[in-house]
Amino acid sequence: MVFEDSMQIAERRLIDGATLEELKEAARDLRALAPDSVLAELVEARIAEIEVPARSEGDSEPTNEGA
């Protein structure tokens, strides 16, 4: 039953274009169904990728050149 519920959650929410809030809700639901859910871990990893701002090539640390 838990697997079937997890699959339904995945079908409803884990599609391309899901909002960050939808992903967070899906992760919460998956954890409620199965605390050790691998699918929830994947969703949480995706959330982390979205929330952590990616560094662009021009955003390097300042240097002390010329000092």
C-alpha positions as CSV (number, residue, x, y, z in Angstrom):
1,M,0.0,0.0,0.0
2,V,2.8,2.5,0.9
3,F,4.5,1.8,-2.5
4,E,1.2,2.5,-4.4
5,D,0.6,5.7,-2.4
6,S,4.2,6.8,-3.2
7,M,3.7,6.2,-6.9
8,Q,0.5,8.2,-6.9
9,I,2.3,11.1,-5.2
10,A,5.1,10.8,-7.8
11,E,2.7,10.8,-10.7
12,R,0.8,13.8,-9.4
13,R,3.7,16.0,-8.3
14,L,7.1,14.9,-9.6
15,I,6.8,16.1,-13.1
16,D,8.8,18.6,-15.1
17,G,7.7,22.1,-14.2
18,A,6.8,21.3,-10.6
19,T,7.1,24.3,-8.3
20,L,9.4,24.4,-5.4
21,E,6.4,24.3,-3.0
22,E,5.0,21.3,-4.8
23,L,8.3,19.5,-4.5
24,K,8.5,20.3,-0.8
25,E,4.9,19.0,-0.2
26,A,5.7,15.8,-2.1
27,A,8.8,15.2,0.0
28,R,6.8,15.7,3.2
29,D,4.1,13.4,2.0
30,L,6.6,10.7,0.9
31,R,8.4,11.0,4.3
32,A,5.0,10.6,6.1
33,L,4.3,7.4,4.1
34,A,7.8,6.0,4.4
35,P,10.4,7.7,6.6
36,D,13.3,6.0,4.8
37,S,11.9,6.7,1.3
38,V,14.6,6.8,-1.4
39,L,12.2,8.7,-3.6
40,A,11.9,11.4,-0.9
41,E,15.7,11.6,-0.8
42,L,15.7,12.3,-4.5
43,V,13.1,15.0,-4.2
44,E,15.0,16.6,-1.3
45,A,18.2,16.5,-3.4
46,R,16.3,18.3,-6.2
47,I,15.0,20.9,-3.8
48,A,18.6,21.5,-2.6
49,E,19.7,22.0,-6.2
50,I,17.0,24.6,-6.7
51,E,17.5,26.5,-3.4
52,V,21.3,26.7,-3.6
53,P,22.1,29.6,-5.9
54,A,24.4,28.4,-8.7
55,R,27.6,30.4,-9.1
56,S,28.2,31.8,-12.4
57,E,31.7,32.0,-13.8
58,G,32.0,35.7,-13.0
59,D,31.2,35.3,-9.3
60,S,34.6,34.1,-8.1
61,E,36.1,35.0,-4.8
62,P,37.8,38.4,-4.7
63,T,41.6,38.1,-4.8
64,N,44.3,40.3,-3.3
65,E,46.0,41.0,-6.6
66,G,48.1,44.1,-6.4
67,A,48.2,44.2,-2.6
